[in-house]
C-alpha cells in the first residue's frame, strides 16, 4: 500500500519518472529473482547444517527435556 502511495506522489510530481519506474519494476524484479532463490537455498542449507550439528545434543537431552 505504501509503495503505491509513494508511486502516486511520484506520478504527481514527475510523471515521466513514475512511468519509467512502472516499466522498469518488473524487469528489475526478474533480474533479482535468482538472488532471492539463492538466498532461500543458502538459508535452507544453513538450517540443515545447524540441525545436523545440534542433533547429538538434542538426542542426549532425552524425550522429557
PQR file of N, CA, C, O and H, with PARSE charges and radii, in Angstrom:
ATOM      1  N   UNK A   1       0.822  -1.189   0.000 -0.4000 1.5000
ATOM      2  CA  UNK A   1       0.000   0.000   0.000 -0.0000 2.0000
ATOM      3  C   UNK A   1       0.874   1.265   0.000  0.5500 1.7000
ATOM      4  O   UNK A   1       0.613   2.223  -0.727 -0.5500 1.4000
ATOM      5  N   UNK A   2       1.920   1.234   0.840 -0.4000 1.5000
ATOM      6  CA  UNK A   2       2.800   2.415   0.915 -0.0000 2.0000
ATOM      7  C   UNK A   2       3.518   2.659  -0.402  0.5500 1.7000
ATOM      8  O   UNK A   2       3.681   3.800  -0.833 -0.5500 1.4000
ATOM      9  H   UNK A   2       2.132   0.455   1.431  0.4000 1.0000
ATOM     10  N   UNK A   3       3.944   1.577  -1.033 -0.4000 1.5000
ATOM     11  CA  UNK A   3       4.666   1.767  -2.293 -0.0000 2.0000
ATOM     12  C   UNK A   3       3.736   2.355  -3.364  0.5500 1.7000
ATOM     13  O   UNK A   3       4.167   3.161  -4.189 -0.5500 1.4000
ATOM     14  H   UNK A   3       3.812   0.650  -0.683  0.4000 1.0000
ATOM     15  N   UNK A   4       2.476   1.953  -3.347 -0.4000 1.5000
ATOM     16  CA  UNK A   4       1.528   2.527  -4.307 -0.0000 2.0000
ATOM     17  C   UNK A   4       1.294   4.013  -4.037  0.5500 1.7000
ATOM     18  O   UNK A   4       1.212   4.811  -4.972 -0.5500 1.4000
ATOM     19  H   UNK A   4       2.126   1.298  -2.677  0.4000 1.0000
ATOM     20  N   UNK A   5       1.188   4.381  -2.770 -0.4000 1.5000
ATOM     21  CA  UNK A   5       1.012   5.796  -2.435 -0.0000 2.0000
ATOM     22  C   UNK A   5       2.244   6.613  -2.822  0.5500 1.7000
ATOM     23  O   UNK A   5       2.121   7.730  -3.326 -0.5500 1.4000
ATOM     24  H   UNK A   5       1.255   3.733  -2.011  0.4000 1.0000
ATOM     25  N   UNK A   6       3.415   6.059  -2.587 -0.4000 1.5000
ATOM     26  CA  UNK A   6       4.639   6.751  -2.996 -0.0000 2.0000
ATOM     27  C   UNK A   6       4.715   6.887  -4.517  0.5500 1.7000
ATOM     28  O   UNK A   6       5.181   7.900  -5.038 -0.5500 1.4000
ATOM     29  H   UNK A   6       3.515   5.152  -2.178  0.4000 1.0000
ATOM     30  N   UNK A   7       4.252   5.857  -5.219 -0.4000 1.5000
ATOM     31  CA  UNK A   7       4.237   5.941  -6.673 -0.0000 2.0000
ATOM     32  C   UNK A   7       3.257   7.011  -7.149  0.5500 1.7000
ATOM     33  O   UNK A   7       3.543   7.721  -8.113 -0.5500 1.4000
ATOM     34  H   UNK A   7       3.873   5.033  -4.796  0.4000 1.0000
ATOM     35  N   UNK A   8       2.109   7.136  -6.488 -0.4000 1.5000
ATOM     36  CA  UNK A   8       1.152   8.183  -6.856 -0.0000 2.0000
ATOM     37  C   UNK A   8       1.727   9.577  -6.626  0.5500 1.7000
ATOM     38  O   UNK A   8       1.505  10.486  -7.426 -0.5500 1.4000
ATOM     39  H   UNK A   8       1.877   6.559  -5.705  0.4000 1.0000
ATOM     40  N   UNK A   9       2.467   9.742  -5.530 -0.4000 1.5000
ATOM     41  CA  UNK A   9       3.115  11.033  -5.269 -0.0000 2.0000
ATOM     42  C   UNK A   9       4.157  11.313  -6.352  0.5500 1.7000
ATOM     43  O   UNK A   9       4.261  12.434  -6.851 -0.5500 1.4000
ATOM     44  H   UNK A   9       2.648   9.004  -4.880  0.4000 1.0000
ATOM     45  N   UNK A  10       4.925  10.284  -6.708 -0.4000 1.5000
ATOM     46  CA  UNK A  10       5.906  10.454  -7.772 -0.0000 2.0000
ATOM     47  C   UNK A  10       5.225  10.762  -9.099  0.5500 1.7000
ATOM     48  O   UNK A  10       5.738  11.555  -9.889 -0.5500 1.4000
ATOM     49  H   UNK A  10       4.841   9.374  -6.303  0.4000 1.0000
ATOM     50  N   UNK A  11       4.081  10.145  -9.349 -0.4000 1.5000
ATOM     51  CA  UNK A  11       3.332  10.413 -10.575 -0.0000 2.0000
ATOM     52  C   UNK A  11       2.870  11.863 -10.621  0.5500 1.7000
ATOM     53  O   UNK A  11       2.877  12.491 -11.680 -0.5500 1.4000
ATOM     54  H   UNK A  11       3.665   9.501  -8.707  0.4000 1.0000
ATOM     55  N   UNK A  12       2.478  12.382  -9.488 -0.4000 1.5000
ATOM     56  CA  UNK A  12       2.031  13.772  -9.423 -0.0000 2.0000
ATOM     57  C   UNK A  12       3.198  14.737  -9.593  0.5500 1.7000
ATOM     58  O   UNK A  12       3.061  15.769 -10.250 -0.5500 1.4000
ATOM     59  H   UNK A  12       2.473  11.872  -8.628  0.4000 1.0000
ATOM     60  N   UNK A  13       4.352  14.403  -9.001 -0.4000 1.5000
ATOM     61  CA  UNK A  13       5.493  15.317  -9.037 -0.0000 2.0000
ATOM     62  C   UNK A  13       6.276  15.227 -10.352  0.5500 1.7000
ATOM     63  O   UNK A  13       6.680  16.247 -10.911 -0.5500 1.4000
ATOM     64  H   UNK A  13       4.464  13.565  -8.467  0.4000 1.0000
ATOM     65  N   UNK A  14       6.483  14.025 -10.831 -0.4000 1.5000
ATOM     66  CA  UNK A  14       7.303  13.848 -12.035 -0.0000 2.0000
ATOM     67  C   UNK A  14       6.796  12.619 -12.780  0.5500 1.7000
ATOM     68  O   UNK A  14       7.285  11.512 -12.555 -0.5500 1.4000
ATOM     69  H   UNK A  14       6.156  13.196 -10.377  0.4000 1.0000
ATOM     70  N   UNK A  15       5.826  12.804 -13.658 -0.4000 1.5000
ATOM     71  CA  UNK A  15       5.182  11.669 -14.297 -0.0000 2.0000
ATOM     72  C   UNK A  15       6.090  10.861 -15.210  0.5500 1.7000
ATOM     73  O   UNK A  15       5.893   9.649 -15.304 -0.5500 1.4000
ATOM     74  H   UNK A  15       5.429  13.703 -13.841  0.4000 1.0000
ATOM     75  N   UNK A  16       7.088  11.455 -15.902 -0.4000 1.5000
ATOM     76  CA  UNK A  16       7.950  10.578 -16.728 -0.0000 2.0000
ATOM     77  C   UNK A  16       8.767   9.590 -15.888  0.5500 1.7000
ATOM     78  O   UNK A  16       8.958   8.437 -16.274 -0.5500 1.4000
ATOM     79  H   UNK A  16       7.249  12.439 -15.826  0.4000 1.0000
ATOM     80  N   UNK A  17       9.238  10.060 -14.749 -0.4000 1.5000
ATOM     81  CA  UNK A  17       9.997   9.174 -13.868 -0.0000 2.0000
ATOM     82  C   UNK A  17       9.104   8.077 -13.295  0.5500 1.7000
ATOM     83  O   UNK A  17       9.542   6.937 -13.138 -0.5500 1.4000
ATOM     84  H   UNK A  17       9.083  10.997 -14.435  0.4000 1.0000
ATOM     85  N   UNK A  18       7.861   8.416 -12.982 -0.4000 1.5000
ATOM     86  CA  UNK A  18       6.920   7.416 -12.465 -0.0000 2.0000
ATOM     87  C   UNK A  18       6.607   6.360 -13.520  0.5500 1.7000
ATOM     88  O   UNK A  18       6.516   5.176 -13.196 -0.5500 1.4000
ATOM     89  H   UNK A  18       7.505   9.342 -13.109  0.4000 1.0000
ATOM     90  N   UNK A  19       6.442   6.767 -14.765 -0.4000 1.5000
ATOM     91  CA  UNK A  19       6.184   5.798 -15.827 -0.0000 2.0000
ATOM     92  C   UNK A  19       7.406   4.927 -16.088  0.5500 1.7000
ATOM     93  O   UNK A  19       7.273   3.734 -16.361 -0.5500 1.4000
ATOM     94  H   UNK A  19       6.516   7.729 -15.028  0.4000 1.0000
ATOM     95  N   UNK A  20       8.593   5.518 -16.005 -0.4000 1.5000
ATOM     96  CA  UNK A  20       9.814   4.737 -16.158 -0.0000 2.0000
ATOM     97  C   UNK A  20       9.942   3.708 -15.035  0.5500 1.7000
ATOM     98  O   UNK A  20      10.334   2.566 -15.274 -0.5500 1.4000
ATOM     99  H   UNK A  20       8.700   6.487 -15.783  0.4000 1.0000
ATOM    100  N   UNK A  21       9.610   4.118 -13.811 -0.4000 1.5000
ATOM    101  CA  UNK A  21       9.646   3.181 -12.687 -0.0000 2.0000
ATOM    102  C   UNK A  21       8.632   2.065 -12.881  0.5500 1.7000
ATOM    103  O   UNK A  21       8.901   0.912 -12.544 -0.5500 1.4000
ATOM    104  H   UNK A  21       9.292   5.046 -13.617  0.4000 1.0000
ATOM    105  N   UNK A  22       7.478   2.400 -13.419 -0.4000 1.5000
ATOM    106  CA  UNK A  22       6.441   1.403 -13.672 -0.0000 2.0000
ATOM    107  C   UNK A  22       6.883   0.388 -14.717  0.5500 1.7000
ATOM    108  O   UNK A  22       6.530  -0.788 -14.631 -0.5500 1.4000
ATOM    109  H   UNK A  22       7.259   3.337 -13.693  0.4000 1.0000
ATOM    110  N   UNK A  23       7.645   0.831 -15.692 -0.4000 1.5000
ATOM    111  CA  UNK A  23       8.130  -0.072 -16.740 -0.0000 2.0000
ATOM    112  C   UNK A  23       9.318  -0.899 -16.248  0.5500 1.7000
ATOM    113  O   UNK A  23       9.418  -2.085 -16.560 -0.5500 1.4000
ATOM    114  H   UNK A  23       7.932   1.786 -15.762  0.4000 1.0000
ATOM    115  N   UNK A  24      10.213  -0.282 -15.485 -0.4000 1.5000
ATOM    116  CA  UNK A  24      11.430  -0.972 -15.050 -0.0000 2.0000
ATOM    117  C   UNK A  24      11.213  -1.920 -13.874  0.5500 1.7000
ATOM    118  O   UNK A  24      12.025  -2.822 -13.666 -0.5500 1.4000
ATOM    119  H   UNK A  24      10.132   0.682 -15.231  0.4000 1.0000
ATOM    120  N   UNK A  25      10.145  -1.743 -13.101 -0.4000 1.5000
ATOM    121  CA  UNK A  25       9.932  -2.570 -11.906 -0.0000 2.0000
ATOM    122  C   UNK A  25       9.878  -4.063 -12.223  0.5500 1.7000
ATOM    123  O   UNK A  25      10.564  -4.839 -11.557 -0.5500 1.4000
ATOM    124  H   UNK A  25       9.486  -1.011 -13.270  0.4000 1.0000
ATOM    125  N   UNK A  26       9.090  -4.500 -13.213 -0.4000 1.5000
ATOM    126  CA  UNK A  26       9.085  -5.945 -13.500 -0.0000 2.0000
ATOM    127  C   UNK A  26      10.432  -6.472 -14.002  0.5500 1.7000
ATOM    128  O   UNK A  26      10.795  -7.614 -13.723 -0.5500 1.4000
ATOM    129  H   UNK A  26       8.533  -3.870 -13.753  0.4000 1.0000
ATOM    130  N   UNK A  27      11.165  -5.647 -14.737 -0.4000 1.5000
ATOM    131  CA  UNK A  27      12.462  -6.077 -15.247 -0.0000 2.0000
ATOM    132  C   UNK A  27      13.453  -6.260 -14.096  0.5500 1.7000
ATOM    133  O   UNK A  27      14.183  -7.250 -14.053 -0.5500 1.4000
ATOM    134  H   UNK A  27      10.870  -4.719 -14.963  0.4000 1.0000
ATOM    135  N   UNK A  28      13.473  -5.314 -13.176 -0.4000 1.5000
ATOM    136  CA  UNK A  28      14.360  -5.420 -12.010 -0.0000 2.0000
ATOM    137  C   UNK A  28      13.955  -6.604 -11.147  0.5500 1.7000
ATOM    138  O   UNK A  28      14.816  -7.306 -10.615 -0.5500 1.4000
ATOM    139  H   UNK A  28      12.880  -4.510 -13.211  0.4000 1.0000
ATOM    140  N   UNK A  29      12.647  -6.835 -11.001 -0.4000 1.5000
ATOM    141  CA  UNK A  29      12.159  -7.966 -10.210 -0.0000 2.0000
ATOM    142  C   UNK A  29      12.646  -9.279 -10.811  0.5500 1.7000
ATOM    143  O   UNK A  29      13.072 -10.179 -10.087 -0.5500 1.4000
ATOM    144  H   UNK A  29      11.948  -6.264 -11.433  0.4000 1.0000
ATOM    145  N   UNK A  30      12.582  -9.388 -12.143 -0.4000 1.5000
ATOM    146  CA  UNK A  30      13.056 -10.603 -12.799 -0.0000 2.0000
ATOM    147  C   UNK A  30      14.567 -10.770 -12.684  0.5500 1.7000
ATOM    148  O   UNK A  30      15.059 -11.891 -12.556 -0.5500 1.4000
ATOM    149  H   UNK A  30      12.236  -8.658 -12.732  0.4000 1.0000
ATOM    150  N   UNK A  31      15.300  -9.669 -12.727 -0.4000 1.5000
ATOM    151  CA  UNK A  31      16.751  -9.761 -12.579 -0.0000 2.0000
ATOM    152  C   UNK A  31      17.163 -10.174 -11.174  0.5500 1.7000
ATOM    153  O   UNK A  31      18.175 -10.854 -11.004 -0.5500 1.4000
ATOM    154  H   UNK A  31      14.901  -8.758 -12.831  0.4000 1.0000
ATOM    155  N   UNK A  32      16.390  -9.771 -10.159 -0.4000 1.5000
ATOM    156  CA  UNK A  32      16.738 -10.097  -8.779 -0.0000 2.0000
ATOM    157  C   UNK A  32      16.200 -11.446  -8.319  0.5500 1.7000
ATOM    158  O   UNK A  32      16.574 -11.918  -7.246 -0.5500 1.4000
ATOM    159  H   UNK A  32      15.568  -9.219 -10.297  0.4000 1.0000
ATOM    160  N   UNK A  33      15.340 -12.072  -9.101 -0.4000 1.5000
ATOM    161  CA  UNK A  33      14.746 -13.349  -8.721 -0.0000 2.0000
ATOM    162  C   UNK A  33      15.776 -14.449  -8.463  0.5500 1.7000
ATOM    163  O   UNK A  33      15.617 -15.175  -7.481 -0.5500 1.4000
ATOM    164  H   UNK A  33      15.037 -11.688  -9.973  0.4000 1.0000
ATOM    165  N   UNK A  34      16.819 -14.620  -9.277 -0.4000 1.5000
ATOM    166  CA  UNK A  34      17.813 -15.660  -8.959 -0.0000 2.0000
ATOM    167  C   UNK A  34      18.503 -15.430  -7.613  0.5500 1.7000
ATOM    168  O   UNK A  34      18.835 -16.391  -6.919 -0.5500 1.4000
ATOM    169  H   UNK A  34      16.947 -14.031 -10.074  0.4000 1.0000
ATOM    170  N   UNK A  35      18.720 -14.179  -7.242 -0.4000 1.5000
ATOM    171  CA  UNK A  35      19.360 -13.910  -5.962 -0.0000 2.0000
ATOM    172  C   UNK A  35      18.433 -14.256  -4.796  0.5500 1.7000
ATOM    173  O   UNK A  35      18.898 -14.710  -3.750 -0.5500 1.4000
ATOM    174  H   UNK A  35      18.450 -13.399  -7.806  0.4000 1.0000
ATOM    175  N   UNK A  36      17.129 -14.046  -4.969 -0.4000 1.5000
ATOM    176  CA  UNK A  36      16.168 -14.463  -3.937 -0.0000 2.0000
ATOM    177  C   UNK A  36      16.168 -15.970  -3.786  0.5500 1.7000
ATOM    178  O   UNK A  36      16.176 -16.490  -2.671 -0.5500 1.4000
ATOM    179  H   UNK A  36      16.752 -13.678  -5.818  0.4000 1.0000
ATOM    180  N   UNK A  37      16.160 -16.680  -4.926 -0.4000 1.5000
ATOM    181  CA  UNK A  37      16.187 -18.144  -4.868 -0.0000 2.0000
ATOM    182  C   UNK A  37      17.483 -18.644  -4.238  0.5500 1.7000
ATOM    183  O   UNK A  37      17.472 -19.606  -3.470 -0.5500 1.4000
ATOM    184  H   UNK A  37      16.154 -16.257  -5.832  0.4000 1.0000
ATOM    185  N   UNK A  38      18.581 -18.003  -4.558 -0.4000 1.5000
ATOM    186  CA  UNK A  38      19.854 -18.371  -3.959 -0.0000 2.0000
ATOM    187  C   UNK A  38      19.829 -18.141  -2.446  0.5500 1.7000
ATOM    188  O   UNK A  38      20.367 -18.948  -1.688 -0.5500 1.4000
ATOM    189  H   UNK A  38      18.590 -17.222  -5.182  0.4000 1.0000
ATOM    190  N   UNK A  39      19.212 -17.054  -2.011 -0.4000 1.5000
ATOM    191  CA  UNK A  39      19.090 -16.791  -0.578 -0.0000 2.0000
ATOM    192  C   UNK A  39      18.255 -17.842   0.127  0.5500 1.7000
ATOM    193  O   UNK A  39      18.579 -18.246   1.244 -0.5500 1.4000
ATOM    194  H   UNK A  39      18.775 -16.399  -2.627  0.4000 1.0000
ATOM    195  N   UNK A  40      17.176 -18.294  -0.516 -0.4000 1.5000
ATOM    196  CA  UNK A  40      16.350 -19.345   0.074 -0.0000 2.0000
ATOM    197  C   UNK A  40      17.137 -20.649   0.195  0.5500 1.7000
ATOM    198  O   UNK A  40      17.056 -21.340   1.211 -0.5500 1.4000
ATOM    199  H   UNK A  40      16.912 -17.966  -1.423  0.4000 1.0000
ATOM    200  N   UNK A  41      17.900 -20.980  -0.855 -0.4000 1.5000
ATOM    201  CA  UNK A  41      18.688 -22.217  -0.848 -0.0000 2.0000
ATOM    202  C   UNK A  41      19.776 -22.148   0.218  0.5500 1.7000
ATOM    203  O   UNK A  41      19.969 -23.109   0.963 -0.5500 1.4000
ATOM    204  H   UNK A  41      17.966 -20.419  -1.680  0.4000 1.0000
ATOM    205  N   UNK A  42      20.482 -21.035   0.301 -0.4000 1.5000
ATOM    206  CA  UNK A  42      21.549 -20.897   1.303 -0.0000 2.0000
ATOM    207  C   UNK A  42      20.966 -20.971   2.711  0.5500 1.7000
ATOM    208  O   UNK A  42      21.553 -21.598   3.592 -0.5500 1.4000
ATOM    209  H   UNK A  42      20.325 -20.254  -0.304  0.4000 1.0000
ATOM    210  N   UNK A  43      19.820 -20.337   2.927 -0.4000 1.5000
ATOM    211  CA  UNK A  43      19.170 -20.416   4.239 -0.0000 2.0000
ATOM    212  C   UNK A  43      18.784 -21.844   4.587  0.5500 1.7000
ATOM    213  O   UNK A  43      18.946 -22.267   5.731 -0.5500 1.4000
ATOM    214  H   UNK A  43      19.343 -19.827   2.212  0.4000 1.0000
ATOM    215  N   UNK A  44      18.277 -22.591   3.616 -0.4000 1.5000
ATOM    216  CA  UNK A  44      17.916 -23.989   3.855 -0.0000 2.0000
ATOM    217  C   UNK A  44      19.125 -24.847   4.169  0.5500 1.7000
ATOM    218  O   UNK A  44      19.072 -25.695   5.060 -0.5500 1.4000
ATOM    219  H   UNK A  44      18.145 -22.247   2.686  0.4000 1.0000
ATOM    220  N   UNK A  45      20.209 -24.634   3.450 -0.4000 1.5000
ATOM    221  CA  UNK A  45      21.433 -25.406   3.699 -0.0000 2.0000
ATOM    222  C   UNK A  45      21.990 -25.082   5.082  0.5500 1.7000
ATOM    223  O   UNK A  45      22.422 -25.983   5.802 -0.5500 1.4000
ATOM    224  H   UNK A  45      20.252 -23.945   2.727  0.4000 1.0000
ATOM    225  N   UNK A  46      21.984 -23.820   5.454 -0.4000 1.5000
ATOM    226  CA  UNK A  46      22.481 -23.455   6.792 -0.0000 2.0000
ATOM    227  C   UNK A  46      21.603 -24.036   7.888  0.5500 1.7000
ATOM    228  O   UNK A  46      22.113 -24.454   8.927 -0.5500 1.4000
ATOM    229  H   UNK A  46      21.633 -23.088   4.870  0.4000 1.0000
ATOM    230  N   UNK A  47      20.282 -24.070   7.676 -0.4000 1.5000
ATOM    231  CA  UNK A  47      19.392 -24.705   8.658 -0.0000 2.0000
ATOM    232  C   UNK A  47      19.669 -26.203   8.761  0.5500 1.7000
ATOM    233  O   UNK A  47      19.645 -26.770   9.853 -0.5500 1.4000
ATOM    234  H   UNK A  47      19.867 -23.730   6.832  0.4000 1.0000
ATOM    235  N   UNK A  48      19.932 -26.837   7.626 -0.4000 1.5000
ATOM    236  CA  UNK A  48      20.246 -28.265   7.631 -0.0000 2.0000
ATOM    237  C   UNK A  48      21.557 -28.537   8.372  0.5500 1.7000
ATOM    238  O   UNK A  48      21.648 -29.490   9.145 -0.5500 1.4000
ATOM    239  H   UNK A  48      19.952 -26.376   6.738  0.4000 1.0000
ATOM    240  N   UNK A  49      22.553 -27.714   8.141 -0.4000 1.5000
ATOM    241  CA  UNK A  49      23.831 -27.873   8.846 -0.0000 2.0000
ATOM    242  C   UNK A  49      23.637 -27.653  10.339  0.5500 1.7000
ATOM    243  O   UNK A  49      24.190 -28.396  11.150 -0.5500 1.4000
ATOM    244  H   UNK A  49      22.479 -26.939   7.513  0.4000 1.0000
ATOM    245  N   UNK A  50      22.856 -26.638  10.712 -0.4000 1.5000
ATOM    246  CA  UNK A  50      22.608 -26.365  12.131 -0.0000 2.0000
ATOM    247  C   UNK A  50      21.875 -27.537  12.783  0.5500 1.7000
ATOM    248  O   UNK A  50      22.180 -27.897  13.921 -0.5500 1.4000
ATOM    249  H   UNK A  50      22.407 -26.034  10.053  0.4000 1.0000
ATOM    250  N   UNK A  51      20.920 -28.134  12.082 -0.4000 1.5000
ATOM    251  CA  UNK A  51      20.203 -29.286  12.626 -0.0000 2.0000
ATOM    252  C   UNK A  51      21.134 -30.475  12.804  0.5500 1.7000
ATOM    253  O   UNK A  51      21.021 -31.208  13.786 -0.5500 1.4000
ATOM    254  H   UNK A  51      20.672 -27.842  11.158  0.4000 1.0000
ATOM    255  N   UNK A  52      22.058 -30.676  11.858 -0.4000 1.5000
ATOM    256  CA  UNK A  52      22.998 -31.785  11.971 -0.0000 2.0000
ATOM    257  C   UNK A  52      23.983 -31.568  13.114  0.5500 1.7000
ATOM    258  O   UNK A  52      24.371 -32.523  13.786 -0.5500 1.4000
ATOM    259  H   UNK A  52      22.149 -30.081  11.060  0.4000 1.0000
ATOM    260  N   UNK A  53      24.389 -30.323  13.339 -0.4000 1.5000
ATOM    261  CA  UNK A  53      25.344 -30.039  14.420 -0.0000 2.0000
ATOM    262  C   UNK A  53      24.683 -30.184  15.780  0.5500 1.7000
ATOM    263  O   UNK A  53      25.310 -30.676  16.718 -0.5500 1.4000
ATOM    264  H   UNK A  53      24.074 -29.546  12.793  0.4000 1.0000
ATOM    265  N   UNK A  54      23.430 -29.766  15.907 -0.4000 1.5000
ATOM    266  CA  UNK A  54      22.767 -29.804  17.214 -0.0000 2.0000
ATOM    267  C   UNK A  54      22.027 -31.114  17.479  0.5500 1.7000
ATOM    268  O   UNK A  54      21.467 -31.291  18.561 -0.5500 1.4000
ATOM    269  H   UNK A  54      22.921 -29.366  15.145  0.4000 1.0000
ATOM    270  N   UNK A  55      22.012 -32.031  16.518 -0.4000 1.5000
ATOM    271  CA  UNK A  55      21.308 -33.296  16.704 -0.0000 2.0000
ATOM    272  C   UNK A  55      21.848 -34.122  17.872  0.5500 1.7000
ATOM    273  O   UNK A  55      21.042 -34.636  18.648 -0.5500 1.4000
ATOM    274  H   UNK A  55      22.467 -31.887  15.639  0.4000 1.0000
ATOM    275  N   UNK A  56      23.156 -34.281  18.041 -0.4000 1.5000
ATOM    276  CA  UNK A  56      23.634 -35.079  19.178 -0.0000 2.0000
ATOM    277  C   UNK A  56      23.191 -34.498  20.535  0.5500 1.7000
ATOM    278  O   UNK A  56      22.836 -35.247  21.445 -0.5500 1.4000
ATOM    279  H   UNK A  56      23.810 -33.864  17.410  0.4000 1.0000
ATOM    280  N   UNK A  57      23.214 -33.201  20.660 -0.4000 1.5000
ATOM    281  CA  UNK A  57      22.811 -32.600  21.933 -0.0000 2.0000
ATOM    282  C   UNK A  57      21.327 -32.817  22.172  0.5500 1.7000
ATOM    283  O   UNK A  57      20.919 -33.061  23.308 -0.5500 1.4000
ATOM    284  H   UNK A  57      23.503 -32.592  19.921  0.4000 1.0000
ATOM    285  N   UNK A  58      20.514 -32.733  21.137 -0.4000 1.5000
ATOM    286  CA  UNK A  58      19.076 -32.963  21.297 -0.0000 2.0000
ATOM    287  C   UNK A  58      18.787 -34.420  21.613  0.5500 1.7000
ATOM    288  O   UNK A  58      17.847 -34.714  22.352 -0.5500 1.4000
ATOM    289  H   UNK A  58      20.845 -32.534  20.215  0.4000 1.0000
ATOM    290  N   UNK A  59      19.573 -35.338  21.069 -0.4000 1.5000
ATOM    291  CA  UNK A  59      19.377 -36.761  21.353 -0.0000 2.0000
ATOM    292  C   UNK A  59      19.785 -37.084  22.778  0.5500 1.7000
ATOM    293  O   UNK A  59      19.138 -37.906  23.428 -0.5500 1.4000
ATOM    294  H   UNK A  59      20.336 -35.099  20.469  0.4000 1.0000
ATOM    295  N   UNK A  60      20.853 -36.452  23.287 -0.4000 1.5000
ATOM    296  CA  UNK A  60      21.324 -36.736  24.646 -0.0000 2.0000
ATOM    297  C   UNK A  60      20.404 -36.134  25.704  0.5500 1.7000
ATOM    298  O   UNK A  60      20.381 -36.610  26.839 -0.5500 1.4000
ATOM    299  H   UNK A  60      21.378 -35.785  22.759  0.4000 1.0000
ATOM    300  N   UNK A  61      19.652 -35.106  25.355 -0.4000 1.5000
ATOM    301  CA  UNK A  61      18.729 -34.499  26.310 -0.0000 2.0000
ATOM    302  C   UNK A  61      17.607 -35.456  26.696  0.5500 1.7000
ATOM    303  O   UNK A  61      17.148 -35.447  27.838 -0.5500 1.4000
ATOM    304  H   UNK A  61      19.671 -34.720  24.433  0.4000 1.0000
ATOM    305  N   UNK A  62      17.183 -36.249  25.788 -0.4000 1.5000
ATOM    306  CA  UNK A  62      16.113 -37.202  26.064 -0.0000 2.0000
ATOM    307  C   UNK A  62      14.760 -36.628  25.694  0.5500 1.7000
ATOM    308  O   UNK A  62      14.647 -35.451  25.353 -0.5500 1.4000
ATOM    309  H   UNK A  62      17.556 -36.256  24.861  0.4000 1.0000
ATOM    310  N   UNK A  63      13.722 -37.472  25.763 -0.4000 1.5000
ATOM    311  CA  UNK A  63      12.395 -37.047  25.316 -0.0000 2.0000
ATOM    312  C   UNK A  63      11.690 -36.092  26.276  0.5500 1.7000
ATOM    313  O   UNK A  63      10.842 -35.314  25.838 -0.5500 1.4000
ATOM    314  H   UNK A  63      13.814 -38.429  26.041  0.4000 1.0000
ATOM    315  N   UNK A  64      12.004 -36.125  27.537 -0.4000 1.5000
ATOM    316  CA  UNK A  64      11.269 -35.294  28.508 -0.0000 2.0000
ATOM    317  C   UNK A  64      11.823 -33.903  28.697  0.5500 1.7000
ATOM    318  O   UNK A  64      11.173 -33.070  29.329 -0.5500 1.4000
ATOM    319  H   UNK A  64      12.692 -36.757  27.892  0.4000 1.0000
ATOM    320  N   UNK A  65      12.991 -33.622  28.177 -0.4000 1.5000
ATOM    321  CA  UNK A  65      13.625 -32.318  28.440 -0.0000 2.0000
ATOM    322  C   UNK A  65      13.211 -31.257  27.488  0.5500 1.7000
ATOM    323  O   UNK A  65      13.667 -30.119  27.596 -0.5500 1.4000
ATOM    324  H   UNK A  65      13.519 -34.299  27.664  0.4000 1.0000
TER
END
